[in-house]
């Protein structure tokens, strides 16, 4: 059985050395409460909860949920663990004080979610989906809706979902058919079917609040005619108590490749009473609050998969013995040398380590931006909110797609390290692969995220967010390019940044001549972008590690390992971007020239 151990030393290195969260917290509301002592206490307790309560349920949860006549029972131990989660006040840690939360920075909530998600992604989905629903209600709901729904959700007594996908449409939400008819009393009657609804029905809480996309009568066709509604599982009485059951029922749960302990539901709305949230026909705009939250959350799974698989593979590679080292026997008193002496095993372990630690840095940077974005919203600074929303929006598709693709790769490396044992269920390594596959699909596949990045954020956005990020990296390069130990990394980073800019213009020019160029180039463009962005954060970590060694404070071995991993990333992983650079510039002809009827005979 894999036992998760929170990488607190690496987390502390990022928040203290690399990103200086203490200075950051002085500039955001609620940050004054996040003192070093408070942060340490939160991290320590979150680590304990993740390691002792949630992690042991990971393989147990693979047994799956049970559906019976519309009711869903979660795996053994899930409900009890959720009770401890609520008792600890974890759900409301970063929620506004006005609605029962602790008002701590959102970034602390991300770190907490990373620990829980790495220890047991499947269990963490139940409270995780609620955070997106809570943010949507907070950002777009009326004060009455916030008091009615947000307060108990902040306490963790109620959970939330997002109901987008329907049998005939997934990403293309313009095809949504669920109807919302006015009841004449300010409420609406919703009718339709939603599929793939995570946590749509379960036994963890007394109430589930569904955030649902639907169409009002006479609404425009396509995405411009979609509205957003709150639909509770049980009606809520004036005093906040629960009333009769609303006619929204789980018709079945999906039999899936992985994440068996997460209830993925078909939800049938049969005249269910709901309440409009946000303006009419602006539901998709309001839902993006939820979607961006969900996409950041999904990127955690990529980081978590790499970390958990690495934690499972490393001790096995040290203990398992096979053959002798090519450079000479390392353990002559043993029947064979350990796996970790072999270069290819080290390649896989270092790849896992580089992905996990590089992805964690990318994630924490995004969390800082989210702190600033929410702070601007809370003080009514629309311009500031849009500024940080744009910065975060540029990185979101990279975080979601790149990190989940690499997280899946890392999970497969874990199976390879184990060899045949990795294919056997009892070891837990193959479960990480199965559970992680979905991360590349939900909240938009890799291809959809790539179109969002290249099409919307780059081309339609006229490179605004790209240029802002490029300016940030360029400033870092100028500051560090004359530092002797950093020169090898900075030289490469500078070259790749220049290539990123040049190729962006090349793709844009080709796309102006042939629109299929956008779709043909997008995934390679995103992956190239991801490798360069991660290189930037590995350069930052290397810089701080060199400083740590010189200061003679802290763990010298930790800093040296960080530098070695950075060197591995630049030497062995970053060059992959060159292949993506060549591919993104290829003409779409070979993709599009074959007739549909010729794909098979």
ZALUM-966485 format. One line per 10 residues: their letters; for each residue x, y, z of C-alpha. Coordinates in Angstrom, 2 decimals. Layout:
<sites>
A> X:Y:Z  ...;
</sites>
This chain:
<sites>
XXXXXXXXXX> 0.00:0.00:0.00  1.24:3.49:-0.91  1.49:5.77:2.12  1.53:9.47:1.30  3.98:11.72:3.13  3.42:15.47:2.72  6.52:17.12:1.18  6.56:19.87:3.78  10.20:20.78:3.22  9.55:21.47:-0.46;
XXXXXXXXXX> 6.34:23.36:0.34  8.16:25.52:2.87  10.97:26.15:0.38  8.47:27.46:-2.17  6.37:29.64:0.12  9.33:31.04:2.08  12.35:31.11:-0.25  10.98:31.22:-3.78  7.71:33.16:-3.49  8.03:34.90:-0.10;
XXXXXXXXXX> 4.42:34.38:0.85  4.87:36.35:4.07  5.55:39.56:2.16  2.81:38.63:-0.28  0.26:38.19:2.52  0.87:41.73:3.76  -0.70:43.02:0.55  -3.99:41.10:0.60  -7.05:41.11:2.90  -6.86:38.40:5.53;
XXXXXXXXXX> -3.15:38.04:5.01  -2.37:39.59:8.38  -3.88:36.49:9.99  -1.53:34.23:8.01  1.44:34.70:10.32  4.42:32.33:9.99  3.23:30.50:13.11  -0.31:30.20:11.77  0.88:28.97:8.36  3.15:26.37:9.95;
XXXXXXXXXX> 0.32:25.14:12.16  -2.04:24.86:9.18  0.50:23.02:7.04  1.38:20.63:9.84  -2.24:19.78:10.59  -3.18:19.51:6.90  -0.26:17.11:6.47  -1.41:15.03:9.44  -5.00:14.86:8.17  -3.84:13.93:4.67;
XXXXXXXXXX> -1.36:11.30:5.84  -3.34:9.68:8.66  -6.99:10.10:7.69  -7.29:10.43:3.91  -4.31:8.51:2.51  -5.27:5.12:4.03  -8.61:5.34:2.19  -7.06:5.71:-1.26  -6.90:2.06:-2.29  -10.02:1.23:-0.28;
XXXXXXXXXX> -11.91:3.78:-2.36  -11.08:1.87:-5.53  -13.84:-0.55:-4.52  -16.22:2.14:-5.74  -19.56:3.71:-4.88  -22.86:1.84:-4.75  -26.06:3.14:-6.40  -29.45:1.96:-5.18  -32.74:3.53:-6.30  -31.33:7.02:-6.66;
XXXXXXXXXX> -29.18:6.91:-3.52  -25.38:6.61:-3.54  -23.22:5.11:-0.81  -19.55:6.13:-0.82  -16.72:3.67:0.01  -15.99:2.57:3.55  -14.48:5.31:5.69  -15.26:8.20:3.33  -18.13:9.58:5.39  -16.20:9.39:8.66;
XXXXXXXXXX> -13.22:11.16:7.09  -15.50:13.87:5.77  -16.88:14.34:9.28  -13.35:14.97:10.56  -12.76:17.38:7.68  -15.83:19.41:8.64  -14.96:19.30:12.33  -11.52:20.70:11.51  -13.04:23.68:9.69  -11.09:22.93:6.52;
XXXXXXXXXX> -13.80:23.77:4.02  -14.14:27.39:5.13  -10.45:28.09:5.63  -10.20:30.56:2.72  -13.87:31.55:2.62  -15.05:35.06:3.62  -15.58:35.65:7.34  -18.96:37.24:6.58  -20.27:33.84:5.51  -18.70:31.69:8.19;
XXXXXXXXXX> -15.21:31.27:6.79  -11.85:32.00:8.33  -10.89:34.56:5.68  -7.38:33.20:5.16  -5.70:33.64:1.75  -6.93:31.46:-1.09  -3.36:30.27:-1.71  -3.32:28.50:1.65  -6.44:26.67:0.58  -4.67:25.56:-2.61;
XXXXXXXXXX> -1.78:24.12:-0.59  -4.24:22.30:1.66  -6.06:20.95:-1.39  -2.79:19.78:-2.91  -1.94:17.71:0.15  -5.40:16.16:0.33  -5.57:15.66:-3.43  -2.20:13.93:-3.55  -3.05:11.70:-0.60  -6.41:10.71:-2.05;
XXXXXXXXXX> -7.62:12.57:-5.13  -10.90:10.65:-5.24  -11.96:11.56:-1.70  -10.78:15.13:-2.19  -13.13:15.60:-5.13  -16.17:15.75:-2.81  -15.13:18.90:-0.89  -13.16:20.13:-3.90  -16.20:20.46:-6.16  -17.91:22.44:-3.42;
XXXXXXXXXX> -15.20:25.11:-3.46  -16.01:25.97:-7.06  -19.73:26.15:-6.30  -19.01:28.34:-3.29  -16.89:30.73:-5.36  -19.63:31.00:-7.97  -22.30:31.85:-5.40  -19.96:34.30:-3.68  -19.06:36.07:-6.92  -22.50:36.17:-8.56;
XXXXXXXXXX> -25.18:35.32:-6.01  -27.52:37.71:-4.21  -27.06:38.36:-0.51  -30.05:36.13:0.21  -28.52:33.31:-1.83  -25.23:33.70:-0.02  -26.89:33.50:3.38  -29.05:30.56:2.35  -26.48:28.42:0.54  -22.98:29.77:1.04;
XXXXXXXXXX> -22.99:29.72:4.84  -23.79:25.98:5.26  -21.48:25.12:2.36  -18.68:27.07:4.04  -19.28:25.06:7.19  -19.08:21.89:5.09  -22.56:20.74:6.12  -23.66:21.03:2.48  -21.70:20.23:-0.67  -22.01:21.56:-4.22;
XXXXXXXXXX> -21.69:20.45:-7.83  -21.57:21.95:-11.28  -24.01:20.55:-13.83  -22.90:21.39:-17.37  -22.56:18.34:-19.60  -25.56:16.74:-21.29  -25.81:13.54:-23.38  -25.59:15.52:-26.65  -22.95:18.06:-25.59  -19.81:18.33:-23.55;
XXXXXXXXXX> -17.41:21.15:-24.31  -19.80:22.72:-26.83  -22.20:24.12:-24.24  -24.07:26.05:-26.90  -26.03:22.80:-27.38  -27.43:22.76:-23.83  -31.12:21.78:-23.88  -32.12:21.79:-20.19  -35.08:24.14:-19.82  -35.90:26.61:-17.06;
XXXXXXXXXX> -39.51:27.78:-16.96  -40.50:30.73:-14.71  -42.85:29.75:-11.87  -44.13:33.28:-11.35  -42.75:33.56:-7.82  -39.12:34.28:-8.69  -38.20:30.63:-8.94  -37.86:28.43:-12.02  -38.78:24.86:-12.96  -35.82:23.00:-14.50;
XXXXXXXXXX> -36.23:19.97:-16.73  -33.47:18.03:-18.43  -30.66:15.52:-17.97  -27.05:16.18:-17.01  -24.30:13.57:-17.21  -20.80:13.09:-15.75  -21.77:15.06:-12.63  -19.06:14.47:-10.03  -20.44:14.22:-6.48  -23.96:14.61:-7.87;
XXXXXXXXXX> -25.31:12.24:-5.22  -23.62:10.81:-2.10  -24.08:10.10:1.60  -21.53:12.53:3.04  -23.86:15.47:3.72  -27.52:16.19:4.28  -27.78:18.60:1.31  -26.27:18.97:-2.17  -26.46:22.29:-4.02  -26.33:21.95:-7.80;
XXXXXXXXXX> -25.13:24.82:-9.99  -26.94:24.19:-13.28  -26.78:25.60:-16.81  -30.18:25.85:-18.51  -32.15:27.92:-21.04  -34.95:30.36:-20.34  -37.94:30.57:-22.74  -37.09:32.65:-25.80  -33.37:32.69:-25.00  -30.98:33.23:-27.92;
XXXXXXXXXX> -29.46:30.17:-29.55  -25.96:29.06:-28.62  -23.88:30.15:-25.69  -25.48:33.60:-25.55  -28.73:32.07:-24.35  -27.56:30.08:-21.33  -28.45:31.04:-17.76  -27.18:29.72:-14.43  -29.34:28.36:-11.62  -29.05:27.10:-8.05;
XXXXXXXXXX> -30.98:23.85:-7.64  -30.85:22.29:-4.15  -31.42:18.58:-3.53  -33.87:19.53:-0.77  -35.95:22.70:-0.66  -34.74:25.14:1.96  -37.24:26.58:4.44  -37.25:30.22:5.51  -35.45:29.34:8.74  -32.68:27.52:6.87;
XXXXXXXXXX> -33.94:24.02:7.69  -34.45:21.44:4.96  -37.88:20.85:3.48  -39.23:18.38:0.94  -37.11:16.63:-1.68  -36.67:18.57:-4.91  -37.33:16.45:-8.04  -33.66:16.16:-9.00  -32.60:12.52:-8.87  -29.50:10.48:-9.64;
XXXXXXXXXX> -30.57:8.07:-12.38  -27.34:6.07:-12.27  -23.61:6.29:-11.66  -21.01:5.67:-14.35  -18.77:2.60:-14.47  -15.42:4.24:-15.07  -11.79:3.46:-15.84  -10.72:5.03:-12.55  -11.73:7.33:-9.66  -14.21:4.61:-8.65;
XXXXXXXXXX> -14.77:6.15:-5.23  -16.07:9.36:-6.81  -19.77:9.24:-7.68  -20.02:10.30:-11.33  -23.76:10.71:-11.78  -26.49:10.98:-14.36  -28.76:13.65:-12.86  -32.39:13.94:-13.96  -34.16:17.27:-13.36  -37.92:16.72:-13.56;
XXXXXXXXXX> -39.41:20.12:-12.92  -36.91:20.77:-10.13  -37.21:24.18:-8.49  -34.21:26.42:-9.04  -33.16:30.03:-8.61  -31.40:32.24:-11.13  -27.87:33.21:-10.20  -26.36:36.14:-12.05  -27.98:37.90:-15.05  -30.24:36.12:-17.52;
XXXXXXXXXX> -28.39:34.59:-20.49  -25.02:35.27:-18.83  -24.69:31.85:-17.25  -21.58:30.87:-19.13  -19.80:34.02:-17.97  -20.76:33.27:-14.38  -19.82:29.61:-14.77  -16.28:30.52:-15.76  -15.73:31.45:-12.11  -16.42:27.80:-11.37;
XXXXXXXXXX> -14.50:26.52:-14.38  -11.31:28.44:-13.65  -11.44:27.19:-10.06  -11.99:23.66:-11.32  -9.15:23.90:-13.83  -6.70:25.02:-11.17  -7.99:22.18:-9.02  -7.49:19.71:-11.85  -3.89:20.82:-12.26  -3.39:19.73:-8.65;
XXXXXXXXXX> -4.17:16.20:-9.77  -1.33:16.32:-12.29  1.11:17.44:-9.59  -0.37:14.97:-7.12  -0.11:12.02:-9.49  3.57:12.74:-10.08  4.25:13.17:-6.36  2.33:10.09:-5.19  3.76:7.84:-7.90  7.26:9.12:-7.10;
XXXXXXXXXX> 6.71:8.41:-3.40  5.65:4.88:-4.30  8.45:4.27:-6.79  11.42:5.67:-4.84  11.48:3.19:-1.91  10.86:0.30:-4.30  13.79:1.41:-6.47  16.01:1.51:-3.38  14.90:-1.90:-2.03  14.37:-4.00:-5.14;
XXXXXXXXXX> 17.50:-5.68:-6.48  18.12:-6.54:-10.12  21.38:-7.02:-12.09  24.63:-5.18:-11.52  25.45:-1.56:-12.23  26.96:-0.98:-15.67  29.74:1.09:-14.10  30.69:-1.56:-11.57  29.12:-3.43:-8.68  27.68:-1.11:-6.04;
XXXXXXXXXX> 26.52:-3.64:-3.43  28.94:-6.58:-3.59  27.53:-8.12:-0.40  24.08:-8.41:-1.99  22.73:-10.76:-4.63  22.33:-7.80:-7.01  22.43:-4.03:-7.01  19.32:-1.97:-6.26  17.26:-0.58:-9.11  18.19:3.00:-8.30;
XXXXXXXXXX> 21.78:2.53:-9.51  20.58:2.00:-13.11  20.54:5.13:-15.31  17.14:4.46:-16.86  15.47:3.98:-13.48  17.04:7.24:-12.36  15.70:8.88:-15.53  12.17:7.89:-14.56  12.54:8.88:-10.91  14.08:12.24:-11.77;
XXXXXXXXXX> 11.37:12.87:-14.33  8.73:12.24:-11.67  10.54:14.46:-9.19  11.06:17.29:-11.70  7.41:17.21:-12.77  6.07:17.14:-9.21  8.29:19.92:-7.87  8.17:22.06:-11.02  4.40:21.67:-11.22  4.04:22.59:-7.55;
XXXXXXXXXX> 5.92:25.84:-8.18  3.67:26.67:-11.15  0.62:25.92:-9.03  1.70:28.14:-6.13  2.46:31.01:-8.51  -1.08:30.72:-9.86  -2.40:30.65:-6.31  -0.67:33.97:-5.61  -2.36:35.49:-8.66  -5.69:34.16:-7.41;
XXXXXXXXXX> -5.04:35.87:-4.06  -4.59:39.21:-5.81  -7.61:38.62:-8.03  -9.94:37.88:-5.11  -8.53:40.81:-3.13  -9.36:43.15:-6.01  -12.88:41.73:-6.22  -13.46:42.17:-2.49  -12.48:45.84:-2.58  -14.57:46.51:-5.69;
XXXXXXXXXX> -11.57:47.11:-7.93  -12.89:45.85:-11.27  -9.81:46.95:-13.19  -7.49:45.16:-10.78  -9.69:42.08:-10.84  -9.60:41.92:-14.65  -5.84:42.45:-14.65  -5.15:39.44:-12.44  -7.94:37.43:-14.04  -6.15:37.90:-17.38;
XXXXXXXXXX> -2.81:36.85:-15.90  -4.36:33.77:-14.32  -6.44:33.05:-17.42  -3.32:32.92:-19.55  -1.71:30.32:-17.28  -4.85:28.28:-16.55  -4.91:26.18:-19.76  -1.17:25.54:-19.42  -1.56:24.47:-15.80  -4.55:22.26:-16.54;
XXXXXXXXXX> -3.36:20.55:-19.73  0.44:20.50:-19.42  0.53:19.41:-15.78  -2.08:16.68:-16.22  -0.31:15.33:-19.33  3.00:15.24:-17.47  1.35:13.92:-14.31  -0.02:11.00:-16.31  3.43:10.37:-17.76  4.92:10.38:-14.27;
XXXXXXXXXX> 2.29:7.92:-13.05  3.22:5.53:-15.86  6.89:5.83:-14.93  5.92:4.62:-11.45  4.46:1.46:-12.95  7.61:0.98:-15.07  9.87:1.22:-12.02  7.91:-1.62:-10.40  7.93:-3.69:-13.57  5.39:-6.50:-13.41;
XXXXXXXXXX> 4.47:-5.67:-9.83  3.39:-2.22:-11.02  0.66:-3.90:-13.05  -0.70:-5.69:-9.99  -3.50:-3.95:-8.12  -2.28:-4.58:-4.56  0.75:-2.30:-4.99  -1.41:0.70:-5.90  0.74:2.04:-8.73  -1.64:1.10:-11.55;
XXXXXXXXXX> -4.51:2.80:-9.70  -2.71:6.13:-9.93  -2.57:5.71:-13.71  -6.26:4.85:-13.95  -7.31:7.66:-11.63  -5.14:10.24:-13.38  -6.36:9.61:-16.93  -9.56:11.57:-16.22  -7.56:14.67:-15.27  -6.66:15.10:-18.95;
XXXXXXXXXX> -10.34:15.02:-19.89  -12.56:16.88:-17.47  -12.90:20.67:-17.44  -11.87:20.49:-21.10  -9.55:18.02:-22.82  -5.96:18.87:-23.65  -7.06:19.84:-27.15  -9.75:22.18:-25.81  -7.31:23.81:-23.39  -4.84:24.24:-26.24;
XXXXXXXXXX> -7.45:25.99:-28.38  -8.27:28.23:-25.43  -4.61:29.17:-25.02  -3.68:29.71:-28.67  -7.05:30.80:-30.02  -8.55:32.93:-27.24  -5.66:33.97:-25.02  -2.97:34.47:-27.69  -4.56:35.29:-31.05  -7.86:36.89:-30.02;
XXXXXXXXXX> -6.16:38.46:-27.00  -3.56:40.01:-29.31  -0.70:38.63:-27.17  -1.49:40.95:-24.25  -1.22:38.34:-21.49  1.63:36.59:-23.28  3.64:39.80:-23.45  3.01:40.50:-19.78  4.29:37.07:-18.79  7.24:37.41:-21.18;
XXXXXXXXXX> 8.15:40.73:-19.56  8.18:39.06:-16.14  10.50:36.29:-17.33  12.72:38.77:-19.20  13.17:40.82:-16.01  14.23:37.66:-14.17  16.71:36.81:-16.93  18.29:40.27:-16.87  18.67:40.14:-13.10  20.37:36.73:-13.10;
XXXXXXXXXX> 22.18:36.37:-16.42  25.51:37.57:-15.00  25.39:35.29:-11.97  28.06:32.68:-12.70  26.30:29.57:-11.40  23.02:30.54:-13.08  24.46:31.27:-16.53  23.94:27.77:-18.02  20.24:27.79:-17.09  19.61:31.44:-17.91;
XXXXXXXXXX> 21.22:31.08:-21.35  18.81:28.27:-22.23  15.79:30.03:-20.74  16.58:33.15:-22.75  16.87:31.16:-25.97  13.59:29.30:-25.44  11.76:32.50:-24.54  12.94:34.07:-27.80  11.83:31.01:-29.74  8.43:31.12:-28.01;
XXXXXXXXXX> 7.92:34.72:-29.14  9.10:34.13:-32.71  7.02:30.99:-33.15  3.96:32.73:-31.75  4.21:35.29:-34.54  4.84:32.55:-37.09  1.79:30.59:-36.04  -0.32:33.76:-36.01  0.80:34.61:-39.56  0.09:31.09:-40.85;
XXXXXXXXXX> -3.30:31.10:-39.10  -4.24:34.33:-40.89  -3.85:32.39:-44.15  -5.42:29.12:-43.02  -7.71:28.89:-39.98  -7.05:25.16:-39.61  -3.54:26.17:-38.54  -4.90:27.10:-35.11  -6.24:23.62:-34.44  -3.24:21.92:-36.01;
XXXXXXXXXX> -0.69:23.87:-33.97  -2.52:24.31:-30.68  -1.50:21.22:-28.67  2.16:21.48:-29.65  2.01:25.20:-28.89  0.59:24.52:-25.43  3.13:21.81:-24.63  6.00:24.02:-25.79  4.61:26.80:-23.60  4.36:24.44:-20.64;
XXXXXXXXXX> 7.96:23.29:-20.86  9.21:26.88:-21.05  7.01:28.06:-18.18  8.21:25.19:-16.00  11.81:26.04:-16.95  11.25:29.56:-15.64  10.14:28.23:-12.27  12.96:25.69:-12.12  15.37:28.57:-12.74  13.83:30.45:-9.82;
XXXXXXXXXX> 14.15:27.41:-7.57  17.77:26.87:-8.61  18.53:30.52:-7.86  17.16:30.24:-4.33  18.91:26.91:-3.80  22.27:28.42:-4.73  21.58:31.25:-2.28  20.63:28.73:0.38  23.93:26.90:0.01  25.91:30.13:0.21;
XXXXXXXXXX> 24.07:31.29:3.32  24.98:28.07:5.14  21.45:28.06:6.57  18.95:25.30:6.14  19.51:21.85:4.68  22.47:21.92:2.28  21.62:18.49:0.90  18.08:19.64:0.09  19.39:22.67:-1.80  21.93:20.58:-3.68;
XXXXXXXXXX> 19.23:18.09:-4.70  17.11:20.98:-5.90  19.96:22.23:-8.12  20.60:18.74:-9.47  16.92:18.35:-10.34  16.90:21.73:-12.07  19.93:20.71:-14.12  18.19:17.44:-15.03  15.09:19.33:-16.14  17.03:21.71:-18.40;
XXXXXXXXXX> 19.19:18.89:-19.78  16.63:16.12:-20.26  13.07:17.49:-20.25  13.20:21.04:-21.63  14.70:19.87:-24.98  11.37:18.14:-25.67  10.08:21.62:-26.48  12.18:21.63:-29.65  10.08:18.86:-31.15  6.88:20.71:-30.28;
XXXXXXXXXX> 8.34:23.86:-31.85  8.87:22.05:-35.16  5.45:20.43:-35.09  3.50:23.61:-34.34  4.79:25.21:-37.53  3.87:22.31:-39.83  1.25:22.96:-42.49  -2.18:21.42:-41.66  -2.26:19.78:-45.09  -1.34:16.26:-43.96;
XXXXXXXXXX> -4.01:16.43:-41.24  -6.81:17.65:-43.50  -6.15:16.22:-46.97  -7.57:12.73:-46.48  -11.25:12.29:-47.33  -13.48:11.14:-44.47  -14.48:7.95:-46.31  -10.82:7.00:-46.72  -10.06:6.75:-43.00  -11.20:3.14:-43.13;
X> -12.13:0.67:-45.88;
</sites>
